[in-house]
Each structure stands twice: as structure tokens, then as C-alpha cells.
């Protein structure tokens, strides 16, 4: 954060054509969850089987023989001159996916489920398309699951209508109850989904999803099914289980970084002089003795650089005074110059010990993770953010869990990644190959710590254009960028070509960051534009042409800035504009 840092690789990597507009899956019985081949026409005696499956309870087993390639087809309505994306998860020898008379793709050998994807654009007069899957003569049975044709279309005749958005019922520490109106058409039953996972199957119009962790947020949808196929999924309803710990923060918080170890061009500022408007104060920065040591040191600004620097005793007394007023003071690790790579278990253990020593010495409330540059990356082939394998990721997660366990439920954990490490993961994910291994590399850390995370405030600055959930590129410096980037964190998003979805965070865990002034960072946004963005995100109004995918979030936590020092230098423009604005929100 200390200096303007722009990732040129991001600009180069993102200058590609936008993909098709996203819509419901056009195909019926796309996961074969009817337990039959309803909606599909298959040769060679194909069937729906219970193993091996990728998701749900069923998958396709293609009936390949010496004289039959086991082709399964489905014809669907499409719109002329429209872009579509076709994908399927397949396993077996020589498995093909394609559009009859058009594009196709294949894999020669997939010992486990592998994703095949292709795109095509319909002709100017085209109103239908036939999708096919098949193996190869004599090559053995192939399997397929989760087939998706993404784009506008028309449902299979006889399929039930789409259910209305479900309604939340009773919510406990480990369950969420839903109800909904009966779907149009002939309905055999309903499936409740979280992402692509079936959480409940019922014959009525209500269900309780149980076995959930406390204080976790779940976006649930409902689909109706019959023997013909399954309807499109309803719009999601989001519920959060109980059991959340009160961290003592206000509903809407003002968060800032204090230059405690250097002066910068904005000058040094004593802790005692920080106005009480700031609810979280991040001390910048704890830095390692070497990149891979894990040994973090917090060196307060020397008198030679900061002539007005207070003594340690005065500094600690000022921290106590802030805490007595309900403020949280954290040590921020990293920054632009503080590259931290926990490549070994020894470095992990040293990190936990040294950070604990800083927290204990100054009596701090927690930790802010501000890893930038090359601190986090994903090794090639590390494609599952839910189960990372790269040592720098695995060891950081382990270290953070150890610190949380040591200091307990009141421990405040915040993170300040750049968009390159979070939202860019929607389009490019480092471990999946072919690009920068750092793209999306914060996602496994955020996901692993989501139940312990107090606030994620992404740096909406020093960023290139980033594709949002609307399939459009958004550029920093205005309300729309903050809206689109924050909506991704709230709604969740698919992770590049991995076939996985990063679940959104709870609203009270989400803020966004912006420079306090033009010299503080590239992407400064005027107070009016910041407040327009926050109003849209919290209330759903003033969003311009953007439609919130995650819905309005009245509990959105707050605003972060780099930095308190720069804000003072520019006569407290950020604080004076946004503290009363946040306090006035319900």
C-alpha cells in the first residue's frame, strides 16, 4: 500500500473479449438427477448411474461398444446470433462434447472427472441446437455429469416452471428453513441447492437444510422436477445461521491504516492524535526479516525519520485509550515492501511466534493480513481453492488458525488483498495454468478463514480493469467499480475454469477500500461516488445500470482507506465525509 503499485501483467491478461451473457442452464436433466435419461436420446444402452458421480446422486454412463460410440443428444431452443458456452464434466477414454454441425472438443483420457468447455455463436436464423456427448468405438464406457449450456434459451416441453424465490423460515445455529410457492406445471418434487450441491429433496413446498456450521451464510435455490426434467433454479435466498460472536465493532465501521513504522510523504502521526472516528486502526507494517523467514518484526518509526515519534510507553498508553473507547488496534503484516512467503513449516511456526510477540507487547486486538506482491501464489495444478496444496497458502492458513485459536473468539482478523488476488480469480485462477500464478491466490485463504474473518476490505485501487458478474469489465475510480467488485464478494462467483464456485461472505464481513487522496493510491474515488456505491450495496438504490447479484446488504460493514495519515494531510476529507454517512445508515 505504501506506494502506487500497478500489475502490468493484469492489464495484459485482461484485455480479451467478453464472454457470453450468463443465464440459466438451457439443458434439462443436465445432471441426470432424475435418475433416468429423461430429456436425452442415447444410443448403445446408456443409463443414469449412481457411481461414479461428480455432484448429486446420478451421472451418465455412455453405452459404448465395438459398434456404437454411445452418443447422447439433446435438442434445445436457442436464440439467433447469440453466444453460448457449453461445458460438461467427463471421465473415460476418448470422450467428446459438441454441437451437431458445429464446434466440438474432446479428451483422449480422463481417469477422473475433467471439464470440457467450448463456445459457439448461433447463426442468424438458428432457433435450435443439438448438443452431443459420446465416447469412441470399443474404448469402454464413458461418464458425464453437470452438463451446462449457458445462454438464453427455452425449457424442454413438459418441464416444470421455475419456482419463485424461496422465503426464509426459522434459522438456528445449524439449520435454515425455507418455504416457497408451488411451481407451475406437473411437479414430482423439489430440490434445494447450494451452488450445484443438492441439500434437500422434498415432495412439498418447504424444507429445512440442516447440518450447517454456526455463523455461516448460505445462498439457497429451489428447482422443481418431474420425469421430463428439472426446471431452472429459483433466484437465491440468503440466510446466516446463528451463533455469531459480537466483536464489539459498530454496525458500520471506518477503517484506516496508520503509518506507525515510517513517515511517508504525508508525515508521522502519533497514536494519541488519531481521531475517535476511526473504529479499526491498522498499524503499518509488520515486516519479515527475510522473505521466507516468517520472522515478523514491528519496528516503530525512528526519530531520525519521525522527529515527533512518541515513546513505546506513550504509544501503548494511547492504544489502551483507544481500546477503552471500543476501538480496535491491529498489527498489519506485509504491505508493498513486506513480502512474506511461508514456504516451510518452520517459517509458519516462526510467523505465529513472532506475530504473537507483537500482539502481546502492544496489547493489540488482532491481525490484518496485507500480503501483496509475490507473497501468495499457486503452484501449477493447484486448482481447488477449497483444498489448496501450495505451501505458502497452506502454511498461512495454518498460522492464522493457530493465532485465532490462541487468542479466542474476540480476536479481530481482517484482510486487505488487491483485486488481482480476489476478483480476478473469477476469470483467471493461478493454479489452473497458462497465466500468472498469483491470480485469485487469496481465495483459498479467505475461504479457509471465513468463519474467523472479521472484515475483508479489498483494495479497490492500484488495479487494472476487472470483469464483474455482469460479464463486463469495470475500471477503478468510480462508484460502479466499488459496486461490481463488492457484489462479487457478497454474491460469490465461479472460479475461472475450475468448475467451482467461491461462496460469498456475510455482509457484516465485507467492506471496500479506497485511497484517502490522489497521492495515496491510484484509483482515488470522490466521496460522493464512494457513498453512491455504499448506498447501492446496502440499500439497492442508486446502482445505475448495474444489477446486484448478491442483493442489497444493509449490514455491510464499512469503508477502509489508505491511509489515516494521508487523510489528515488532506484535511480529513475521507473521515469528515464518511463517518457521519456511515453513522446515519440504519
PyMOL commands that set and color helices and strands:
alter all, ss='L'
color gray80, all
select helices_A, chain A and resi 8-14+271-273+312-324+345-362+385-387+391-407+419-421+423-426+430-432+443-448+479-491+507-509+518-520+527-539+564-569+573-584
alter helices_A, ss='H'
color red, helices_A
select strands_A, chain A and resi 41-42+47-49+59-62+72-78+83-99+104-121+128-134+142-150+153-154+167-171+176-179+189-194+197-202+206-209+217-225+237-240+253-259+280-288+296-297+328-335+366-371+412-415+455-459+466-467+473-474+492-495+500-503+510-515+558-562
alter strands_A, ss='S'
color yellow, strands_A
deselect
rebuild
show_as cartoon
